[in-house]
């Protein structure tokens, strides 16, 4: 692959400079920082080190810039896995709000009754935490010592 030199006009560099500090998305700010460093003559390895990235990430950013310009760097196409329970979020929330459960095992059974889907303890805890449910700890009530 041929060396791709990152040269831009002063106006383009001003936009990159602004976005590396003020863009609302952290990953875009990081990409613009790398682009700014490369424009300033920093090597790709040093740019990766300064930005806290792996050495293979900088060439990917350069390829994205080469193919789509600054808009190519602003694009973020990462989509994480989506659980099957997401389709039943409203029904699960209504049910657990109306009748709270005491344990994760009870939540698993309730979700299974509502949706027909059964998930493990960790998956259920993670899903419910994402919905905003928290687990309340119950502790022993201190009892005063018996009088003789």
DSSP file (Angstrom, degrees, kcal/mol; ACC not computed):
  #  RESIDUE AA STRUCTURE BP1 BP2  ACC     N-H-->O    O-->H-N    N-H-->O    O-->H-N    TCO  KAPPA ALPHA  PHI   PSI    X-CA   Y-CA   Z-CA
    1    1 A X              0   0    0      0, 0.0     2,-0.1     0, 0.0     3,-0.1   0.000 360.0 360.0 360.0 133.7    0.0    0.0    0.0
    2    2 A X        -     0   0    0      1,-0.1     2,-0.2     0, 0.0     0, 0.0  -0.367 360.0 -94.9 -73.9 152.1    1.4    3.4   -1.0
    3    3 A X        -     0   0    0     -2,-0.1     2,-0.6     1,-0.1    -1,-0.1  -0.477  35.9-150.4 -67.0 132.4    2.0    6.1    1.6
    4    4 A X        -     0   0    0     -2,-0.2     2,-0.4    -3,-0.1    -1,-0.1  -0.928   6.9-149.5-111.3 113.2   -0.9    8.4    2.0
    5    5 A X        -     0   0    0     -2,-0.6     2,-1.0     1,-0.1    34,-0.1  -0.664   8.1-139.9 -85.1 133.3    0.1   11.9    3.0
    6    6 A X        +     0   0    0     -2,-0.4     2,-0.4    32,-0.2    35,-0.2  -0.789  37.8 156.4 -96.8  96.7   -2.5   13.8    5.1
    7    7 A X        +     0   0    0     -2,-1.0     2,-0.3    33,-0.0    32,-0.0  -0.979  10.3 169.8-122.5 134.7   -2.4   17.4    3.8
    8    8 A X        -     0   0    0     -2,-0.4    -2,-0.0    31,-0.1     2,-0.0  -0.915  35.4 -98.2-137.4 164.8   -5.3   19.8    4.1
    9    9 A X     >  -     0   0    0     -2,-0.3     4,-2.5     1,-0.1     5,-0.2  -0.265  42.6-103.0 -73.7 169.2   -6.0   23.5    3.6
   10   10 A X  H  > S+     0   0    0      1,-0.2     4,-1.9     2,-0.2     5,-0.1   0.864 122.8  52.7 -63.0 -36.1   -5.9   25.9    6.6
   11   11 A X  H  > S+     0   0    0      2,-0.2     4,-1.8     1,-0.2    -1,-0.2   0.921 110.7  46.3 -65.6 -44.2   -9.7   26.0    6.6
   12   12 A X  H  > S+     0   0    0      1,-0.2     4,-2.4     2,-0.2    -2,-0.2   0.904 111.7  52.1 -64.3 -40.2  -10.0   22.2    6.7
   13   13 A X  H  X S+     0   0    0     -4,-2.5     4,-2.7     1,-0.2    -1,-0.2   0.864 106.2  54.3 -64.9 -35.2   -7.3   22.1    9.5
   14   14 A X  H  X S+     0   0    0     -4,-1.9     4,-2.1     2,-0.2    -1,-0.2   0.894 108.5  48.9 -64.5 -39.8   -9.3   24.6   11.5
   15   15 A X  H  X S+     0   0    0     -4,-1.8     4,-2.6     2,-0.2    -2,-0.2   0.933 112.9  47.1 -64.5 -45.6  -12.4   22.4   11.3
   16   16 A X  H  X S+     0   0    0     -4,-2.4     4,-2.1     1,-0.2    -2,-0.2   0.915 111.2  52.0 -61.3 -43.2  -10.4   19.3   12.4
   17   17 A X  H  X S+     0   0    0     -4,-2.7     4,-0.5     1,-0.2    -1,-0.2   0.889 111.8  46.3 -62.0 -40.1   -8.8   21.4   15.2
   18   18 A X  H >X S+     0   0    0     -4,-2.1     4,-2.6     1,-0.2     3,-0.9   0.921 113.5  48.1 -67.1 -44.4  -12.2   22.4   16.5
   19   19 A X  H 3X S+     0   0    0     -4,-2.6     4,-1.4     1,-0.2    -2,-0.2   0.772 101.6  62.9 -72.0 -25.2  -13.7   18.9   16.2
   20   20 A X  H 3< S+     0   0    0     -4,-2.1    -1,-0.2    12,-0.2    -2,-0.2   0.729 118.9  28.0 -72.4 -17.1  -10.8   17.3   18.1
   21   21 A X  H << S+     0   0    0     -3,-0.9    -2,-0.2    -4,-0.5    -1,-0.2   0.744 132.4  28.6-105.4 -33.3  -11.7   19.4   21.1
   22   22 A X  H  < S+     0   0    0     -4,-2.6    -3,-0.2    -5,-0.1    -2,-0.1   0.430  76.2 121.7-119.2   0.3  -15.4   20.0   20.9
   23   23 A X     <  -     0   0    0     -4,-1.4     6,-0.1    -5,-0.2    -4,-0.0  -0.427  61.8-131.9 -66.9 141.1  -17.1   17.2   19.0
   24   24 A X  S    S+     0   0    0     -2,-0.1     2,-0.5     4,-0.1    -1,-0.1   0.745  87.9  73.6 -67.3 -21.9  -19.8   15.5   21.2
   25   25 A X  S  > S-     0   0    0      1,-0.1     4,-2.0     2,-0.0     3,-0.2  -0.817  70.5-150.6 -98.6 127.6  -18.6   12.0   20.4
   26   26 A X  H  > S+     0   0    0     -2,-0.5     4,-2.2     1,-0.2     5,-0.2   0.869  96.1  54.5 -63.6 -38.2  -15.4   10.9   22.1
   27   27 A X  H  > S+     0   0    0      1,-0.2     4,-1.9     2,-0.2    -1,-0.2   0.857 108.5  49.2 -67.8 -32.7  -14.4    8.5   19.3
   28   28 A X  H  > S+     0   0    0     -3,-0.2     4,-2.7     2,-0.2    -1,-0.2   0.897 109.0  52.6 -71.2 -39.8  -14.7   11.3   16.7
   29   29 A X  H  X S+     0   0    0     -4,-2.0     4,-2.0     1,-0.2    -2,-0.2   0.910 110.0  49.2 -59.5 -41.4  -12.5   13.6   18.9
   30   30 A X  H  X S+     0   0    0     -4,-2.2     4,-2.0     2,-0.2    -2,-0.2   0.904 111.3  49.0 -64.6 -42.1   -9.9   10.8   19.0
   31   31 A X  H  X S+     0   0    0     -4,-1.9     4,-2.3     1,-0.2    -2,-0.2   0.907 111.4  49.1 -64.3 -41.3  -10.0   10.3   15.3
   32   32 A X  H  X S+     0   0    0     -4,-2.7     4,-2.5     2,-0.2    -1,-0.2   0.847 107.7  55.3 -68.3 -32.7   -9.7   14.1   14.6
   33   33 A X  H  X S+     0   0    0     -4,-2.0     4,-2.6    -5,-0.2    -1,-0.2   0.928 109.0  47.4 -62.4 -44.9   -6.7   14.2   17.1
   34   34 A X  H  X S+     0   0    0     -4,-2.0     4,-2.5     2,-0.2    -2,-0.2   0.925 112.4  49.2 -62.2 -44.5   -5.0   11.5   15.0
   35   35 A X  H  X S+     0   0    0     -4,-2.3     4,-2.1     1,-0.2    -2,-0.2   0.900 111.9  48.9 -61.8 -41.3   -5.7   13.4   11.8
   36   36 A X  H  X S+     0   0    0     -4,-2.5     4,-1.7     2,-0.2    -2,-0.2   0.912 111.2  49.8 -64.6 -43.4   -4.4   16.6   13.3
   37   37 A X  H  <>S+     0   0    0     -4,-2.6     5,-2.2     1,-0.2     4,-0.2   0.910 110.4  49.7 -62.7 -42.0   -1.2   14.9   14.5
   38   38 A X  H ><5S+     0   0    0     -4,-2.5     3,-1.3     1,-0.2    -1,-0.2   0.892 108.9  52.3 -64.5 -38.8   -0.6   13.4   11.1
   39   39 A X  H 3<5S+     0   0    0     -4,-2.1    -1,-0.2     1,-0.3    -2,-0.2   0.846 104.9  56.7 -64.0 -33.2   -1.1   16.7    9.4
   40   40 A X  T 3<5S-     0   0    0     -4,-1.7    -1,-0.3    -5,-0.1    -2,-0.2   0.458 125.2-102.2 -79.4   0.1    1.5   18.2   11.8
   41   41 A X  T < 5S+     0   0    0     -3,-1.3    -3,-0.2     1,-0.3     2,-0.2   0.561  70.3 147.9  94.6   9.0    4.1   15.7   10.7
   42   42 A X      < -     0   0    0     -5,-2.2    -1,-0.3     1,-0.1    -2,-0.0  -0.543  52.1-109.5 -74.9 142.9    3.9   13.2   13.6
   43   43 A X     >  -     0   0    0     -2,-0.2     4,-2.5     1,-0.1     5,-0.2  -0.245  24.4-113.3 -68.2 162.3    4.6    9.6   12.6
   44   44 A X  H  > S+     0   0    0      1,-0.2     4,-2.3     2,-0.2     5,-0.2   0.894 116.7  51.2 -65.5 -39.5    1.7    7.1   12.6
   45   45 A X  H  > S+     0   0    0      2,-0.2     4,-2.0     1,-0.2    -1,-0.2   0.917 112.2  45.5 -63.3 -43.3    3.3    5.2   15.5
   46   46 A X  H  > S+     0   0    0      2,-0.2     4,-2.7     1,-0.2    -2,-0.2   0.878 111.0  53.7 -68.4 -37.5    3.8    8.3   17.6
   47   47 A X  H  X S+     0   0    0     -4,-2.5     4,-2.4     2,-0.2    -2,-0.2   0.902 108.7  49.8 -62.1 -40.8    0.2    9.5   16.8
   48   48 A X  H  X>S+     0   0    0     -4,-2.3     5,-3.1     2,-0.2     4,-0.8   0.912 111.9  48.3 -63.3 -41.7   -1.1    6.1   18.0
   49   49 A X  H  <5S+     0   0    0     -4,-2.0     3,-0.4     3,-0.2    -2,-0.2   0.915 112.6  47.4 -65.3 -43.8    1.0    6.4   21.2
   50   50 A X  H  <5S+     0   0    0     -4,-2.7    -2,-0.2     1,-0.2    -1,-0.2   0.903 115.6  44.8 -64.6 -41.6   -0.2   10.0   21.9
   51   51 A X  H  <5S-     0   0    0     -4,-2.4    -1,-0.2    -5,-0.2    -2,-0.2   0.559 112.6-118.1 -81.0  -7.6   -3.9    9.1   21.2
   52   52 A X  T  <5 +     0   0    0     -4,-0.8     2,-0.2    -3,-0.4    -3,-0.2   0.858  69.6 132.6  74.6  34.6   -3.6    6.0   23.3
   53   53 A X      < -     0   0    0     -5,-3.1    -1,-0.2    -6,-0.2     2,-0.1  -0.686  61.5 -96.7-114.1 166.4   -4.5    3.7   20.4
   54   54 A X    >>  -     0   0    0     -2,-0.2     3,-1.1     1,-0.1     4,-0.9  -0.451  36.7-112.6 -76.2 157.6   -3.0    0.5   18.9
   55   55 A X  H 3> S+     0   0    0      1,-0.3     4,-0.7     2,-0.2     3,-0.2   0.814 116.1  54.3 -63.0 -30.5   -0.6    0.8   16.0
   56   56 A X  H 3> S+     0   0    0      1,-0.2     4,-1.0     2,-0.2    -1,-0.3   0.661  96.7  67.6 -78.4 -15.4   -3.1   -0.8   13.6
   57   57 A X  H <> S+     0   0    0     -3,-1.1     4,-2.1     2,-0.2    -1,-0.2   0.889  91.3  58.8 -73.2 -39.2   -5.8    1.7   14.4
   58   58 A X  H  X S+     0   0    0     -4,-0.9     4,-2.5     1,-0.2     5,-0.2   0.920 103.8  50.4 -61.0 -46.3   -4.1    4.7   12.9
   59   59 A X  H  X S+     0   0    0     -4,-0.7     4,-2.4     1,-0.2    -1,-0.2   0.856 109.1  53.6 -60.3 -31.3   -3.9    3.1    9.4
   60   60 A X  H  X S+     0   0    0     -4,-1.0     4,-2.3     2,-0.2    -1,-0.2   0.910 109.0  48.1 -66.9 -40.2   -7.6    2.3    9.7
   61   61 A X  H  X S+     0   0    0     -4,-2.1     4,-2.3     2,-0.2    -2,-0.2   0.906 111.5  50.1 -64.3 -41.0   -8.4    5.9   10.5
   62   62 A X  H  X S+     0   0    0     -4,-2.5     4,-2.7     2,-0.2    -2,-0.2   0.908 110.3  50.2 -63.9 -41.3   -6.2    7.0    7.5
   63   63 A X  H  X S+     0   0    0     -4,-2.4     4,-2.2     2,-0.2    -2,-0.2   0.902 110.2  50.0 -63.5 -40.5   -8.1    4.6    5.2
   64   64 A X  H  X S+     0   0    0     -4,-2.3     4,-2.4     1,-0.2     5,-0.3   0.892 112.7  47.3 -64.5 -38.4  -11.4    5.9    6.4
   65   65 A X  H  X S+     0   0    0     -4,-2.3     4,-2.4     2,-0.2    -2,-0.2   0.896 111.2  51.1 -68.3 -40.1  -10.2    9.5    5.8
   66   66 A X  H  < S+     0   0    0     -4,-2.7    -2,-0.2     1,-0.2    -1,-0.2   0.888 117.1  39.5 -64.1 -39.4   -8.9    8.5    2.3
   67   67 A X  H  < S+     0   0    0     -4,-2.2    -2,-0.2    -5,-0.2    -1,-0.2   0.857 137.1  10.4 -80.7 -36.4  -12.3    6.9    1.4
   68   68 A X  H >X S-     0   0    0     -4,-2.4     4,-0.9     1,-0.3     3,-0.7   0.386  88.1-138.4-129.3   5.4  -14.7    9.4    2.9
   69   69 A X  H 3X S-     0   0    0     -4,-2.4     4,-1.2    -5,-0.3     3,-0.4  -0.324  71.3 -25.8  67.9-154.3  -12.8   12.5    4.0
   70   70 A X  H 3> S+     0   0    0      1,-0.2     4,-1.7     2,-0.2    -1,-0.2   0.849 142.0  58.1 -63.4 -32.9  -13.8   14.0    7.4
   71   71 A X  H <> S+     0   0    0     -3,-0.7     4,-1.1     1,-0.2    -1,-0.2   0.859 100.9  57.0 -64.5 -33.2  -17.3   12.5    7.0
   72   72 A X  H  < S+     0   0    0     -4,-0.9    -1,-0.2    -3,-0.4    -2,-0.2   0.854 108.2  47.1 -63.8 -34.5  -15.6    9.1    6.8
   73   73 A X  H  < S+     0   0    0     -4,-1.2    -1,-0.2     1,-0.2    -2,-0.2   0.802 108.0  55.4 -76.2 -29.0  -14.0    9.7   10.1
   74   74 A X  H  < S+     0   0    0     -4,-1.7    -1,-0.2    -5,-0.1    -2,-0.2   0.717  87.1  99.7 -75.5 -19.9  -17.2   11.0   11.7
   75   75 A X     <  -     0   0    0     -4,-1.1     2,-0.4    -5,-0.1   -11,-0.0  -0.430  50.7-172.8 -71.6 139.6  -19.0    7.7   10.8
   76   76 A X        +     0   0    0     -2,-0.1    -3,-0.0     1,-0.1    -2,-0.0  -0.879  10.7 170.9-135.6 100.2  -19.4    5.2   13.6
   77   77 A X        +     0   0    0     -2,-0.4     2,-0.5     2,-0.0    -1,-0.1   0.140  32.8 126.6-100.9  19.1  -20.9    1.9   12.3
   78   78 A X        +     0   0    0      0, 0.0     2,-0.5     0, 0.0    -2,-0.0  -0.670  31.4 176.7 -82.8 124.4  -20.3   -0.2   15.4
   79   79 A X        -     0   0    0     -2,-0.5     3,-0.1     3,-0.0    -2,-0.0  -0.991  18.0-144.0-128.4 122.6  -23.5   -1.9   16.6
   80   80 A X        -     0   0    0     -2,-0.5     2,-0.1     1,-0.2     0, 0.0  -0.224  37.8 -74.1 -78.0 172.4  -23.4   -4.2   19.6
   81   81 A X        -     0   0    0      1,-0.0     2,-0.5    -2,-0.0    -1,-0.2  -0.364  43.5-143.3 -67.1 146.9  -25.5   -7.3   20.0
   82   82 A X        -     0   0    0     -3,-0.1     2,-0.1    -2,-0.1    -1,-0.0  -0.956  14.0-130.4-115.3 127.9  -29.1   -6.9   20.8
   83   83 A X    >   -     0   0    0     -2,-0.5     3,-1.2     1,-0.1     4,-0.3  -0.377  15.2-124.6 -74.3 153.4  -30.8   -9.3   23.1
   84   84 A X  G >  S+     0   0    0      1,-0.2     3,-1.0     2,-0.2     4,-0.3   0.740 108.5  69.5 -66.8 -22.8  -34.1  -11.0   22.2
   85   85 A X  G >  S+     0   0    0      1,-0.2     3,-1.7     2,-0.2    -1,-0.2   0.712  78.2  79.6 -68.7 -19.2  -35.5   -9.6   25.4
   86   86 A X  G X  S+     0   0    0     -3,-1.2     3,-1.2     1,-0.3    -1,-0.2   0.815  85.2  59.8 -60.2 -30.6  -35.4   -6.0   24.0
   87   87 A X  G <  S+     0   0    0     -3,-1.0    -1,-0.3    -4,-0.3     3,-0.2   0.720 109.6  43.6 -68.8 -19.6  -38.6   -6.7   22.1
   88   88 A X  G <> S+     0   0    0     -3,-1.7     4,-2.4    -4,-0.3     5,-0.2   0.145  77.2 117.4-110.6  17.6  -40.4   -7.3   25.4
   89   89 A X  H <> S+     0   0    0     -3,-1.2     4,-2.6     1,-0.2     5,-0.2   0.888  74.7  49.1 -55.3 -46.3  -38.9   -4.5   27.4
   90   90 A X  H  > S+     0   0    0     -4,-0.2     4,-2.5     1,-0.2    -1,-0.2   0.918 112.6  46.3 -63.9 -45.1  -42.2   -2.7   28.0
   91   91 A X  H  > S+     0   0    0      2,-0.2     4,-2.4     1,-0.2    -1,-0.2   0.897 114.2  48.6 -65.6 -40.3  -44.0   -5.8   29.3
   92   92 A X  H  X S+     0   0    0     -4,-2.4     4,-2.7     2,-0.2     5,-0.3   0.927 112.1  48.7 -65.3 -44.7  -41.1   -6.8   31.5
   93   93 A X  H  X S+     0   0    0     -4,-2.6     4,-1.9    -5,-0.2     5,-0.2   0.927 112.4  48.3 -61.8 -45.6  -40.9   -3.3   33.0
   94   94 A X  H  X S+     0   0    0     -4,-2.5     4,-2.3    -5,-0.2     5,-0.2   0.935 114.0  46.5 -60.4 -46.5  -44.6   -3.1   33.7
   95   95 A X  H  X S+     0   0    0     -4,-2.4     4,-2.4     1,-0.2    -2,-0.2   0.919 114.8  44.6 -64.5 -45.5  -44.7   -6.5   35.3
   96   96 A X  H  < S+     0   0    0     -4,-2.7    -1,-0.2     1,-0.2    -2,-0.2   0.761 114.2  50.5 -74.7 -23.4  -41.6   -6.0   37.5
   97   97 A X  H  < S+     0   0    0     -4,-1.9     3,-0.4    -5,-0.3    -2,-0.2   0.891 112.8  45.5 -76.7 -41.1  -42.8   -2.5   38.5
   98   98 A X  H  < S+     0   0    0     -4,-2.3     2,-0.4     1,-0.3    -2,-0.2   0.908 132.7  17.5 -68.1 -42.6  -46.3   -3.7   39.5
   99   99 A X  S  < S-     0   0    0     -4,-2.4    -1,-0.3    -5,-0.2    -2,-0.1  -0.799  84.7-151.1-132.6  90.7  -45.0   -6.7   41.4
  100  100 A X        -     0   0    0     -3,-0.4     2,-0.2    -2,-0.4    -3,-0.1  -0.216  12.1-133.2 -61.4 151.1  -41.3   -6.5   42.3
  101  101 A X        -     0   0    0     -5,-0.1    -1,-0.1     1,-0.1     3,-0.1  -0.664   2.6-145.8-102.2 160.9  -39.3   -9.7   42.7
  102  102 A X  S    S+     0   0    0     -2,-0.2     2,-0.3     1,-0.1    -1,-0.1   0.747  77.5  26.2 -97.4 -27.7  -36.9  -10.5   45.5
  103  103 A X  S  > S-     0   0    0      1,-0.1     4,-1.7    32,-0.0    -1,-0.1  -0.865  75.4-115.1-133.6 165.3  -34.3  -12.5   43.7
  104  104 A X  H  > S+     0   0    0     -2,-0.3     4,-2.7     1,-0.2     5,-0.2   0.860 116.2  59.6 -66.8 -35.3  -32.8  -12.8   40.2
  105  105 A X  H  > S+     0   0    0      1,-0.2     4,-2.1     2,-0.2    -1,-0.2   0.900 105.1  48.8 -61.0 -40.1  -34.2  -16.4   40.0
  106  106 A X  H  > S+     0   0    0      2,-0.2     4,-2.5     1,-0.2    -1,-0.2   0.895 110.4  51.4 -65.1 -39.0  -37.7  -15.0   40.5
  107  107 A X  H  X S+     0   0    0     -4,-1.7     4,-2.7     2,-0.2     5,-0.2   0.901 107.7  52.6 -64.1 -40.2  -37.0  -12.4   37.8
  108  108 A X  H  X S+     0   0    0     -4,-2.7     4,-2.3     1,-0.2    -2,-0.2   0.931 111.3  46.3 -60.4 -45.7  -35.9  -15.2   35.4
  109  109 A X  H  X S+     0   0    0     -4,-2.1     4,-2.3     2,-0.2    -2,-0.2   0.915 112.9  49.2 -64.5 -42.8  -39.1  -17.1   36.1
  110  110 A X  H  X S+     0   0    0     -4,-2.5     4,-2.3     2,-0.2    -2,-0.2   0.925 112.3  47.7 -62.6 -44.6  -41.3  -14.0   35.6
  111  111 A X  H  X>S+     0   0    0     -4,-2.7     4,-2.8     1,-0.2     5,-0.6   0.889 110.7  52.4 -63.9 -38.5  -39.5  -13.1   32.4
  112  112 A X  H  X5S+     0   0    0     -4,-2.3     4,-1.8    -5,-0.2    -1,-0.2   0.899 110.0  48.3 -64.1 -40.2  -39.9  -16.7   31.2
  113  113 A X  H  <5S+     0   0    0     -4,-2.3    -2,-0.2     1,-0.2    -1,-0.2   0.893 117.2  42.5 -65.6 -39.5  -43.6  -16.6   31.9
  114  114 A X  H  <5S+     0   0    0     -4,-2.3    -2,-0.2    -5,-0.2    -1,-0.2   0.896 133.9  13.5 -74.5 -40.7  -44.0  -13.3   30.1
  115  115 A X  H  <5S-     0   0    0     -4,-2.8    -3,-0.2     2,-0.2    -2,-0.2   0.662  87.4-123.4-114.6 -21.3  -41.9  -13.9   27.0
  116  116 A X  S  <<S+     0   0    0     -4,-1.8     2,-0.4    -5,-0.6    -4,-0.2   0.496  74.9 121.0  82.9   2.9  -41.1  -17.6   26.8
  117  117 A X        -     0   0    0     -6,-0.6     2,-0.5    -9,-0.1    -1,-0.3  -0.852  47.3-160.6-103.9 135.4  -37.4  -16.7   26.8
  118  118 A X        +     0   0    0     -2,-0.4     2,-0.3    -3,-0.1    -9,-0.1  -0.968  12.8 176.3-118.5 127.8  -35.1  -18.0   29.5
  119  119 A X        -     0   0    0     -2,-0.5    -7,-0.1   -11,-0.1    -8,-0.1  -0.831  29.8-101.9-123.4 162.5  -31.7  -16.4   30.3
  120  120 A X     >  -     0   0    0     -2,-0.3     4,-2.3     1,-0.1     5,-0.2  -0.108  40.2 -94.4 -77.0 178.0  -29.1  -17.0   32.9
  121  121 A X  H  > S+     0   0    0      2,-0.2     4,-2.7     1,-0.2     5,-0.2   0.936 122.2  44.6 -61.0 -50.1  -28.4  -15.1   36.1
  122  122 A X  H  > S+     0   0    0      1,-0.2     4,-2.6     2,-0.2     5,-0.2   0.917 114.2  48.5 -65.5 -44.0  -25.8  -12.8   34.7
  123  123 A X  H  > S+     0   0    0      1,-0.2     4,-2.4     2,-0.2    -1,-0.2   0.902 113.4  48.2 -62.8 -40.2  -27.7  -12.0   31.5
  124  124 A X  H  X S+     0   0    0     -4,-2.3     4,-2.6     2,-0.2     5,-0.2   0.923 111.9  48.7 -67.1 -44.1  -30.8  -11.3   33.4
  125  125 A X  H  X S+     0   0    0     -4,-2.7     4,-2.4    -5,-0.2    -2,-0.2   0.927 113.2  47.7 -60.3 -44.6  -29.0   -9.0   35.9
  126  126 A X  H  X S+     0   0    0     -4,-2.6     4,-1.9     2,-0.2    -2,-0.2   0.917 112.8  48.4 -63.6 -44.1  -27.4   -7.1   33.1
  127  127 A X  H  X S+     0   0    0     -4,-2.4     4,-1.1     1,-0.2    -2,-0.2   0.925 113.6  46.3 -62.5 -45.8  -30.6   -6.7   31.2
  128  128 A X  H  <>S+     0   0    0     -4,-2.6     5,-2.4     1,-0.2     4,-0.5   0.859 109.6  54.0 -68.6 -34.7  -32.5   -5.5   34.2
  129  129 A X  H ><5S+     0   0    0     -4,-2.4     3,-1.0    -5,-0.2    -1,-0.2   0.880 105.5  54.9 -64.5 -36.3  -29.8   -3.1   35.2
  130  130 A X  H 3<5S+     0   0    0     -4,-1.9    -1,-0.2     1,-0.3    -2,-0.2   0.782 105.0  53.2 -65.7 -27.1  -30.0   -1.7   31.7
  131  131 A X  T 3<5S-     0   0    0     -4,-1.1    -1,-0.3    -3,-0.2    -2,-0.2   0.549 125.5-103.6 -83.1  -8.3  -33.7   -1.1   32.3
  132  132 A X  T < 5S+     0   0    0     -3,-1.0     2,-0.3    -4,-0.5    -3,-0.2   0.506  73.3 141.7 100.1   5.2  -32.9    0.8   35.5
  133  133 A X      < -     0   0    0     -5,-2.4    -1,-0.3    -6,-0.1     2,-0.3  -0.611  30.2-165.9 -80.1 139.9  -33.8   -1.8   38.0
  134  134 A X        -     0   0    0     -2,-0.3     2,-0.5     0, 0.0    -5,-0.0  -0.896  19.8-119.3-123.9 156.5  -31.5   -2.1   41.1
  135  135 A X        -     0   0    0     -2,-0.3     2,-0.5   -31,-0.0   -33,-0.1  -0.827  22.5-145.5 -97.8 129.2  -31.1   -4.7   43.7
  136  136 A X        -     0   0    0     -2,-0.5     2,-0.4   -34,-0.1     0, 0.0  -0.789  14.4-132.8 -93.4 131.7  -31.8   -3.7   47.2
  137  137 A X        -     0   0    0     -2,-0.5     2,-0.5     1,-0.0    -1,-0.0  -0.663  14.7-152.3 -83.9 136.7  -29.7   -5.4   49.9
  138  138 A X        -     0   0    0     -2,-0.4     2,-0.3     0, 0.0    -1,-0.0  -0.916  15.2-170.9-107.9 136.9  -31.5   -6.8   52.9
  139  139 A X        -     0   0    0     -2,-0.5     2,-0.1     1,-0.0     3,-0.0  -0.822  31.7 -87.9-123.8 161.9  -29.7   -7.0   56.1
  140  140 A X        -     0   0    0     -2,-0.3     2,-0.5     1,-0.1    -1,-0.0  -0.442  40.7-122.5 -68.8 140.3  -30.4   -8.5   59.5
  141  141 A X        -     0   0    0     -2,-0.1     2,-0.1     1,-0.1    -1,-0.1  -0.738  31.6-116.2 -83.5 124.9  -32.3   -6.3   61.9
  142  142 A X        -     0   0    0     -2,-0.5     2,-0.5     1,-0.0    -1,-0.1  -0.400  28.8-156.8 -65.8 134.3  -30.2   -5.9   65.0
  143  143 A X        -     0   0    0     -2,-0.1     3,-0.1     3,-0.0    -1,-0.0  -0.927  19.4-116.7-111.7 132.5  -31.9   -7.3   68.0
  144  144 A X        -     0   0    0     -2,-0.5     3,-0.1     1,-0.1    -1,-0.0  -0.330  43.3 -92.2 -64.6 151.4  -31.0   -6.1   71.5
  145  145 A X        -     0   0    0      1,-0.1     2,-0.1     0, 0.0    -1,-0.1  -0.259  47.0 -97.6 -63.8 151.4  -29.5   -8.8   73.8
  146  146 A X        -     0   0    0     -3,-0.1     2,-0.3     1,-0.1    -1,-0.1  -0.447  35.4-128.0 -69.8 139.9  -31.9  -10.7   76.0
  147  147 A X              0   0    0     -2,-0.1    -1,-0.1     1,-0.1    -3,-0.0  -0.665 360.0 360.0 -85.8 143.7  -32.2   -9.5   79.6
  148  148 A X              0   0    0     -2,-0.3    -1,-0.1     0, 0.0    -2,-0.0   0.452 360.0 360.0 -99.6 360.0  -31.6  -12.0   82.3
